[in-house]
Amino acid sequence: MKGKIKVIKRNNVSGPGKPVKAEYKTKRQTAREAVSTVTNWVSEFQARKRDETKAAFETLLAVKPQPSEL
């Protein structure tokens, strides 16, 4: 069984075209993005902790019937 061979003619090959410009960011922009990312992480972490703590207190302080009351 023969393998397939793809023939590319020179006329059909496109050249490199326009070079793609790399996005240039200043140090200030990069630092601002990093600070924003970390701030979001901290906010999400604190919100998650608050929710977990609230749920724990609600289950701890929930009114449960005592065995003698049943």
DSSP file (Angstrom, degrees, kcal/mol; ACC not computed):
  #  RESIDUE AA STRUCTURE BP1 BP2  ACC     N-H-->O    O-->H-N    N-H-->O    O-->H-N    TCO  KAPPA ALPHA  PHI   PSI    X-CA   Y-CA   Z-CA
    1    1 A M              0   0    0      0, 0.0     2,-0.3     0, 0.0     0, 0.0   0.000 360.0 360.0 360.0 131.1    0.0    0.0    0.0
    2    2 A K        -     0   0    0      1,-0.1     2,-0.1     0, 0.0     0, 0.0  -0.655 360.0-124.7 -92.1 144.7    1.4    3.4   -1.0
    3    3 A G        -     0   0    0     -2,-0.3     2,-0.3     1,-0.1    -1,-0.1  -0.459  32.4-100.9 -80.7 159.8    1.3    6.4    1.2
    4    4 A K        -     0   0    0     -2,-0.1     2,-0.5     2,-0.0    -1,-0.1  -0.616  32.7-159.8 -82.8 139.4   -0.2    9.6    0.1
    5    5 A I        -     0   0    0     -2,-0.3     2,-0.6     2,-0.0    -1,-0.0  -0.980   6.6-147.9-120.9 128.5    2.1   12.3   -1.1
    6    6 A K        -     0   0    0     -2,-0.5     2,-0.5     2,-0.0    -2,-0.0  -0.854  11.2-153.2 -98.7 123.6    1.0   15.9   -1.2
    7    7 A V        -     0   0    0     -2,-0.6     2,-0.5     2,-0.0    -2,-0.0  -0.847   8.0-167.5 -99.7 125.5    2.6   18.0   -4.0
    8    8 A I        -     0   0    0     -2,-0.5     2,-0.2     3,-0.0    -2,-0.0  -0.957  12.2-145.1-114.0 121.7    2.9   21.7   -3.5
    9    9 A K    >>  -     0   0    0     -2,-0.5     3,-1.0     1,-0.1     4,-0.7  -0.581  18.9-122.5 -85.0 149.0    3.8   23.8   -6.5
   10   10 A R  G >4 S+     0   0    0      1,-0.3     3,-0.6    -2,-0.2    -1,-0.1   0.827 109.4  57.7 -60.4 -34.3    6.0   26.8   -6.0
   11   11 A N  G 34 S+     0   0    0      1,-0.2    -1,-0.3     3,-0.0    -3,-0.0   0.777 105.0  51.6 -69.0 -26.1    3.4   29.2   -7.5
   12   12 A N  G <4 S+     0   0    0     -3,-1.0     2,-0.4     2,-0.1    -1,-0.2   0.624  85.2  99.9 -87.2 -14.0    0.8   28.1   -5.0
   13   13 A V    <<  -     0   0    0     -4,-0.7     2,-0.3    -3,-0.6    -5,-0.0  -0.601  69.3-138.8 -78.4 125.1    2.9   28.7   -1.9
   14   14 A S        -     0   0    0     -2,-0.4    -2,-0.1     1,-0.1    -1,-0.0  -0.600  17.6-122.3 -83.9 146.0    2.2   32.0   -0.2
   15   15 A G        -     0   0    0     -2,-0.3    -1,-0.1     1,-0.1     0, 0.0  -0.054  39.7 -83.6 -75.1-178.1    5.0   34.1    1.0
   16   16 A P        -     0   0    0      0, 0.0    -1,-0.1     0, 0.0    -2,-0.1   0.732  63.7-167.6 -63.7 -20.4    5.5   35.2    4.6
   17   17 A G        -     0   0    0      2,-0.1     0, 0.0     0, 0.0     0, 0.0  -0.313  49.2  -6.3  68.8-151.2    3.2   38.2    3.9
   18   18 A K  S    S-     0   0    0      1,-0.1     2,-0.2     3,-0.0     3,-0.0  -0.584  78.6-116.2 -78.7 136.8    3.0   41.0    6.4
   19   19 A P        -     0   0    0      0, 0.0     2,-0.5     0, 0.0    -1,-0.1  -0.510  29.4-118.6 -71.1 141.6    4.9   40.4    9.6
   20   20 A V        -     0   0    0     -2,-0.2     2,-0.3     1,-0.0     0, 0.0  -0.685  25.7-129.4 -83.4 127.0    2.7   40.3   12.7
   21   21 A K        -     0   0    0     -2,-0.5     2,-0.2     1,-0.1    -1,-0.0  -0.589  18.8-126.0 -78.8 134.0    3.5   43.0   15.2
   22   22 A A        -     0   0    0     -2,-0.3     2,-0.5     1,-0.1    -1,-0.1  -0.553  29.6-106.7 -76.0 143.3    4.0   41.8   18.7
   23   23 A E        -     0   0    0     -2,-0.2     2,-0.5     1,-0.0    -1,-0.1  -0.588  35.4-149.0 -73.9 122.9    1.8   43.6   21.2
   24   24 A Y        -     0   0    0     -2,-0.5     2,-0.4    -3,-0.0    -1,-0.0  -0.820  16.2-175.9 -98.5 126.4    4.1   45.9   23.2
   25   25 A K        -     0   0    0     -2,-0.5     2,-0.1     4,-0.0    -2,-0.0  -0.958  21.5-127.3-121.6 139.8    3.2   46.6   26.8
   26   26 A T     >  -     0   0    0     -2,-0.4     4,-2.3     1,-0.1     5,-0.2  -0.345  28.8-108.9 -76.8 165.9    4.9   49.0   29.1
   27   27 A K  H  > S+     0   0    0      1,-0.2     4,-2.5     2,-0.2     5,-0.2   0.864 120.2  55.3 -62.4 -35.4    6.2   47.8   32.4
   28   28 A R  H  > S+     0   0    0      2,-0.2     4,-2.4     1,-0.2    -1,-0.2   0.916 107.9  47.4 -65.2 -43.6    3.5   49.9   34.1
   29   29 A Q  H  > S+     0   0    0      2,-0.2     4,-2.3     1,-0.2    -2,-0.2   0.915 112.9  49.2 -63.9 -42.9    0.7   48.2   32.1
   30   30 A T  H  X S+     0   0    0     -4,-2.3     4,-2.2     1,-0.2    -2,-0.2   0.923 112.6  47.2 -62.4 -44.7    2.1   44.8   32.9
   31   31 A A  H  X S+     0   0    0     -4,-2.5     4,-2.6     1,-0.2    -1,-0.2   0.892 110.4  53.0 -64.1 -39.6    2.4   45.6   36.6
   32   32 A R  H  X S+     0   0    0     -4,-2.4     4,-2.3     1,-0.2    -1,-0.2   0.900 109.5  48.5 -63.0 -41.3   -1.1   47.0   36.6
   33   33 A E  H  X S+     0   0    0     -4,-2.3     4,-2.4     2,-0.2    -1,-0.2   0.905 111.4  49.9 -65.4 -41.3   -2.5   43.7   35.1
   34   34 A A  H  X S+     0   0    0     -4,-2.2     4,-2.5     2,-0.2     5,-0.2   0.923 111.7  47.9 -63.4 -44.1   -0.6   41.6   37.6
   35   35 A V  H  X S+     0   0    0     -4,-2.6     4,-2.5     1,-0.2    -1,-0.2   0.909 111.7  50.7 -63.0 -41.9   -1.9   43.7   40.5
   36   36 A S  H  X S+     0   0    0     -4,-2.3     4,-2.2    -5,-0.2    -2,-0.2   0.912 110.7  49.0 -62.3 -43.2   -5.5   43.4   39.1
   37   37 A T  H  X S+     0   0    0     -4,-2.4     4,-2.1     2,-0.2    -2,-0.2   0.937 113.3  45.3 -62.8 -48.0   -5.2   39.7   38.7
   38   38 A V  H  X S+     0   0    0     -4,-2.5     4,-2.5     1,-0.2    -1,-0.2   0.892 111.0  54.0 -65.1 -39.0   -3.9   39.2   42.3
   39   39 A T  H  X S+     0   0    0     -4,-2.5     4,-2.4    -5,-0.2    -1,-0.2   0.905 108.8  49.2 -61.2 -41.5   -6.5   41.5   43.7
   40   40 A N  H  X S+     0   0    0     -4,-2.2     4,-2.5     2,-0.2    -1,-0.2   0.902 110.1  51.3 -64.4 -40.6   -9.2   39.5   42.0
   41   41 A W  H  X S+     0   0    0     -4,-2.1     4,-2.4     2,-0.2    -2,-0.2   0.926 111.3  47.4 -61.0 -45.1   -7.8   36.2   43.4
   42   42 A V  H  X S+     0   0    0     -4,-2.5     4,-2.7     2,-0.2     5,-0.2   0.915 111.7  50.2 -64.5 -43.1   -7.7   37.7   46.9
   43   43 A S  H  X S+     0   0    0     -4,-2.4     4,-2.4     1,-0.2    -1,-0.2   0.918 112.2  47.0 -61.6 -44.0  -11.3   39.0   46.6
   44   44 A E  H  X S+     0   0    0     -4,-2.5     4,-2.3     2,-0.2    -1,-0.2   0.902 112.3  50.4 -64.8 -40.9  -12.6   35.6   45.4
   45   45 A F  H  X S+     0   0    0     -4,-2.4     4,-2.3     2,-0.2    -2,-0.2   0.926 112.1  46.8 -62.7 -45.8  -10.7   33.8   48.1
   46   46 A Q  H  X S+     0   0    0     -4,-2.7     4,-2.5     1,-0.2    -2,-0.2   0.900 112.2  50.2 -64.7 -41.1  -12.1   36.1   50.8
   47   47 A A  H  X S+     0   0    0     -4,-2.4     4,-2.3    -5,-0.2    -1,-0.2   0.907 110.9  49.3 -63.7 -41.4  -15.7   35.7   49.4
   48   48 A R  H  X S+     0   0    0     -4,-2.3     4,-2.4     2,-0.2    -2,-0.2   0.913 111.4  49.3 -64.0 -42.8  -15.4   32.0   49.4
   49   49 A K  H  X S+     0   0    0     -4,-2.3     4,-2.7     2,-0.2     5,-0.2   0.907 110.1  51.4 -62.9 -42.2  -14.1   31.9   53.0
   50   50 A R  H  X S+     0   0    0     -4,-2.5     4,-2.7     1,-0.2    -2,-0.2   0.927 111.0  47.8 -60.6 -44.7  -17.0   34.2   54.1
   51   51 A D  H  X S+     0   0    0     -4,-2.3     4,-2.4     1,-0.2    -2,-0.2   0.909 113.2  47.8 -63.6 -42.4  -19.5   31.9   52.4
   52   52 A E  H  X S+     0   0    0     -4,-2.4     4,-2.2     2,-0.2    -2,-0.2   0.909 113.3  47.8 -65.3 -41.6  -18.0   28.8   54.0
   53   53 A T  H  X S+     0   0    0     -4,-2.7     4,-2.6     2,-0.2     5,-0.2   0.912 111.3  50.5 -65.5 -42.6  -17.9   30.4   57.4
   54   54 A K  H  X S+     0   0    0     -4,-2.7     4,-2.3    -5,-0.2    -2,-0.2   0.923 111.5  47.9 -61.7 -44.5  -21.5   31.6   57.2
   55   55 A A  H  X S+     0   0    0     -4,-2.4     4,-2.1     1,-0.2    -1,-0.2   0.891 111.1  51.4 -64.1 -39.2  -22.6   28.1   56.2
   56   56 A A  H  X S+     0   0    0     -4,-2.2     4,-2.3     2,-0.2    -2,-0.2   0.923 111.2  46.8 -64.7 -44.8  -20.6   26.5   59.0
   57   57 A F  H  X S+     0   0    0     -4,-2.6     4,-2.9     1,-0.2    -2,-0.2   0.894 110.6  53.1 -64.5 -39.4  -22.2   28.9   61.6
   58   58 A E  H  < S+     0   0    0     -4,-2.3     4,-0.4     1,-0.2    -1,-0.2   0.904 113.0  42.8 -63.6 -40.6  -25.7   28.3   60.2
   59   59 A T  H  < S+     0   0    0     -4,-2.1     3,-0.3     2,-0.2    -1,-0.2   0.856 116.3  49.3 -73.1 -33.3  -25.3   24.5   60.6
   60   60 A L  H  < S+     0   0    0     -4,-2.3    -2,-0.2     1,-0.2    -1,-0.2   0.901 118.7  37.0 -70.0 -41.8  -23.7   24.9   64.0
   61   61 A L  S  < S+     0   0    0     -4,-2.9    -1,-0.2    -5,-0.2    -2,-0.2   0.327  86.5 127.0 -96.2   7.0  -26.3   27.2   65.4
   62   62 A A  S    S-     0   0    0     -4,-0.4     2,-0.6    -3,-0.3    -3,-0.1  -0.367  70.7-107.1 -65.4 143.4  -29.3   25.6   63.7
   63   63 A V        +     0   0    0     -2,-0.0    -1,-0.1     2,-0.0    -2,-0.1  -0.620  45.3 179.7 -75.0 115.4  -32.1   24.7   66.0
   64   64 A K        -     0   0    0     -2,-0.6     2,-0.2    -3,-0.0     0, 0.0  -0.946  31.7-111.2-118.3 138.6  -32.1   20.9   66.3
   65   65 A P        -     0   0    0      0, 0.0     5,-0.0     0, 0.0    -2,-0.0  -0.477  33.3-123.8 -68.6 136.1  -34.5   19.0   68.5
   66   66 A Q    >>  -     0   0    0     -2,-0.2     3,-1.4     1,-0.1     4,-0.8  -0.441  21.2-114.6 -74.5 151.7  -32.8   17.3   71.5
   67   67 A P  G >4 S+     0   0    0      0, 0.0     3,-0.6     0, 0.0    -1,-0.1   0.836 117.6  55.7 -58.3 -31.4  -33.2   13.6   71.8
   68   68 A S  G 34 S+     0   0    0      1,-0.2    -2,-0.0     2,-0.1     0, 0.0   0.718 102.7  57.1 -73.7 -19.3  -35.3   14.1   75.0
   69   69 A E  G <4        0   0    0     -3,-1.4    -1,-0.2     1,-0.2    -3,-0.0   0.623 360.0 360.0 -86.4 -14.2  -37.7   16.4   73.1
   70   70 A L    <<        0   0    0     -4,-0.8    -1,-0.2    -3,-0.6    -2,-0.1   0.509 360.0 360.0 -73.2 360.0  -38.6   13.8   70.5
